[in-house]
Amino acid sequence: MRSMRKKDRQTTQEEAYQILEAAEYATLCTVNAEDGAPYGVPISFVVKDGVVYIHMAPEGQKLENLKKDPRVCIMCVGQTLLYPEQYTTDFESVIINGTAEFVTDRDEKLEALKTLCDKYGMPEGGAFLEKKMQGGVDRMEVVKVPIASITGKARWRKPKPPLE
């Protein structure tokens, strides 16, 4: 992989993981199964133990692409601060590369779904959450992407805004 052009903006790996874990959404980039063209789609995701977990329907473009070629690139943008009068931005972003693997172990799928629900829904959702997960786990695919490489980039001329 090519090295970063503006080295002064490269984050440490620890900072890159922090940006990735705090990001709300990301873009999953795959190779189109039909014609080999690039394909990018917004995703909700979680990171656990150096692995990105994604859920999806048991049919569709993402799934077909991953079945044919499991190599992926995932990109996310963290916080930003616009300076419209200067036509510039303070920002943080992360790019990861890896190879997608379909999760077949039901317990691992349930754990990934619980972690997703904790991030995007009500943490500790109780019996309602458990019922939803048990009913849905067999009707969806869960994919994990062990992070093969991660690169973060950031620039903050003013103090970084606190997370809300």
Secondary structure as a PSIPRED ss2 file (coil, helix, strand):
# PSIPRED VFORMAT (PSIPRED V4.0)

   1 M C   1.000  0.000  0.000
   2 R C   1.000  0.000  0.000
   3 S C   1.000  0.000  0.000
   4 M C   1.000  0.000  0.000
   5 R C   1.000  0.000  0.000
   6 K C   1.000  0.000  0.000
   7 K H   0.000  1.000  0.000
   8 D H   0.000  1.000  0.000
   9 R H   0.000  1.000  0.000
  10 Q E   0.000  0.000  1.000
  11 T C   1.000  0.000  0.000
  12 T C   1.000  0.000  0.000
  13 Q H   0.000  1.000  0.000
  14 E H   0.000  1.000  0.000
  15 E H   0.000  1.000  0.000
  16 A H   0.000  1.000  0.000
  17 Y H   0.000  1.000  0.000
  18 Q H   0.000  1.000  0.000
  19 I H   0.000  1.000  0.000
  20 L H   0.000  1.000  0.000
  21 E H   0.000  1.000  0.000
  22 A H   0.000  1.000  0.000
  23 A C   1.000  0.000  0.000
  24 E C   1.000  0.000  0.000
  25 Y C   1.000  0.000  0.000
  26 A E   0.000  0.000  1.000
  27 T E   0.000  0.000  1.000
  28 L E   0.000  0.000  1.000
  29 C E   0.000  0.000  1.000
  30 T E   0.000  0.000  1.000
  31 V E   0.000  0.000  1.000
  32 N C   1.000  0.000  0.000
  33 A C   1.000  0.000  0.000
  34 E C   1.000  0.000  0.000
  35 D C   1.000  0.000  0.000
  36 G C   1.000  0.000  0.000
  37 A C   1.000  0.000  0.000
  38 P E   0.000  0.000  1.000
  39 Y E   0.000  0.000  1.000
  40 G E   0.000  0.000  1.000
  41 V E   0.000  0.000  1.000
  42 P E   0.000  0.000  1.000
  43 I E   0.000  0.000  1.000
  44 S C   1.000  0.000  0.000
  45 F C   1.000  0.000  0.000
  46 V E   0.000  0.000  1.000
  47 V E   0.000  0.000  1.000
  48 K E   0.000  0.000  1.000
  49 D C   1.000  0.000  0.000
  50 G C   1.000  0.000  0.000
  51 V E   0.000  0.000  1.000
  52 V E   0.000  0.000  1.000
  53 Y E   0.000  0.000  1.000
  54 I E   0.000  0.000  1.000
  55 H E   0.000  0.000  1.000
  56 M E   0.000  0.000  1.000
  57 A C   1.000  0.000  0.000
  58 P C   1.000  0.000  0.000
  59 E C   1.000  0.000  0.000
  60 G C   1.000  0.000  0.000
  61 Q H   0.000  1.000  0.000
  62 K H   0.000  1.000  0.000
  63 L H   0.000  1.000  0.000
  64 E H   0.000  1.000  0.000
  65 N H   0.000  1.000  0.000
  66 L H   0.000  1.000  0.000
  67 K H   0.000  1.000  0.000
  68 K H   0.000  1.000  0.000
  69 D C   1.000  0.000  0.000
  70 P C   1.000  0.000  0.000
  71 R E   0.000  0.000  1.000
  72 V E   0.000  0.000  1.000
  73 C E   0.000  0.000  1.000
  74 I E   0.000  0.000  1.000
  75 M E   0.000  0.000  1.000
  76 C E   0.000  0.000  1.000
  77 V E   0.000  0.000  1.000
  78 G E   0.000  0.000  1.000
  79 Q E   0.000  0.000  1.000
  80 T E   0.000  0.000  1.000
  81 L E   0.000  0.000  1.000
  82 L E   0.000  0.000  1.000
  83 Y E   0.000  0.000  1.000
  84 P H   0.000  1.000  0.000
  85 E H   0.000  1.000  0.000
  86 Q H   0.000  1.000  0.000
  87 Y C   1.000  0.000  0.000
  88 T E   0.000  0.000  1.000
  89 T E   0.000  0.000  1.000
  90 D E   0.000  0.000  1.000
  91 F E   0.000  0.000  1.000
  92 E E   0.000  0.000  1.000
  93 S E   0.000  0.000  1.000
  94 V E   0.000  0.000  1.000
  95 I E   0.000  0.000  1.000
  96 I E   0.000  0.000  1.000
  97 N E   0.000  0.000  1.000
  98 G E   0.000  0.000  1.000
  99 T E   0.000  0.000  1.000
 100 A C   1.000  0.000  0.000
 101 E E   0.000  0.000  1.000
 102 F E   0.000  0.000  1.000
 103 V C   1.000  0.000  0.000
 104 T C   1.000  0.000  0.000
 105 D C   1.000  0.000  0.000
 106 R H   0.000  1.000  0.000
 107 D H   0.000  1.000  0.000
 108 E H   0.000  1.000  0.000
 109 K H   0.000  1.000  0.000
 110 L H   0.000  1.000  0.000
 111 E H   0.000  1.000  0.000
 112 A H   0.000  1.000  0.000
 113 L H   0.000  1.000  0.000
 114 K H   0.000  1.000  0.000
 115 T H   0.000  1.000  0.000
 116 L H   0.000  1.000  0.000
 117 C H   0.000  1.000  0.000
 118 D H   0.000  1.000  0.000
 119 K H   0.000  1.000  0.000
 120 Y H   0.000  1.000  0.000
 121 G C   1.000  0.000  0.000
 122 M C   1.000  0.000  0.000
 123 P C   1.000  0.000  0.000
 124 E C   1.000  0.000  0.000
 125 G C   1.000  0.000  0.000
 126 G H   0.000  1.000  0.000
 127 A H   0.000  1.000  0.000
 128 F H   0.000  1.000  0.000
 129 L H   0.000  1.000  0.000
 130 E H   0.000  1.000  0.000
 131 K H   0.000  1.000  0.000
 132 K H   0.000  1.000  0.000
 133 M H   0.000  1.000  0.000
 134 Q H   0.000  1.000  0.000
 135 G H   0.000  1.000  0.000
 136 G H   0.000  1.000  0.000
 137 V H   0.000  1.000  0.000
 138 D H   0.000  1.000  0.000
 139 R H   0.000  1.000  0.000
 140 M C   1.000  0.000  0.000
 141 E E   0.000  0.000  1.000
 142 V E   0.000  0.000  1.000
 143 V E   0.000  0.000  1.000
 144 K E   0.000  0.000  1.000
 145 V E   0.000  0.000  1.000
 146 P E   0.000  0.000  1.000
 147 I E   0.000  0.000  1.000
 148 A E   0.000  0.000  1.000
 149 S E   0.000  0.000  1.000
 150 I E   0.000  0.000  1.000
 151 T E   0.000  0.000  1.000
 152 G E   0.000  0.000  1.000
 153 K E   0.000  0.000  1.000
 154 A E   0.000  0.000  1.000
 155 R E   0.000  0.000  1.000
 156 W C   1.000  0.000  0.000
 157 R C   1.000  0.000  0.000
 158 K C   1.000  0.000  0.000
 159 P C   1.000  0.000  0.000
 160 K C   1.000  0.000  0.000
 161 P C   1.000  0.000  0.000
 162 P C   1.000  0.000  0.000
 163 L C   1.000  0.000  0.000
 164 E C   1.000  0.000  0.000
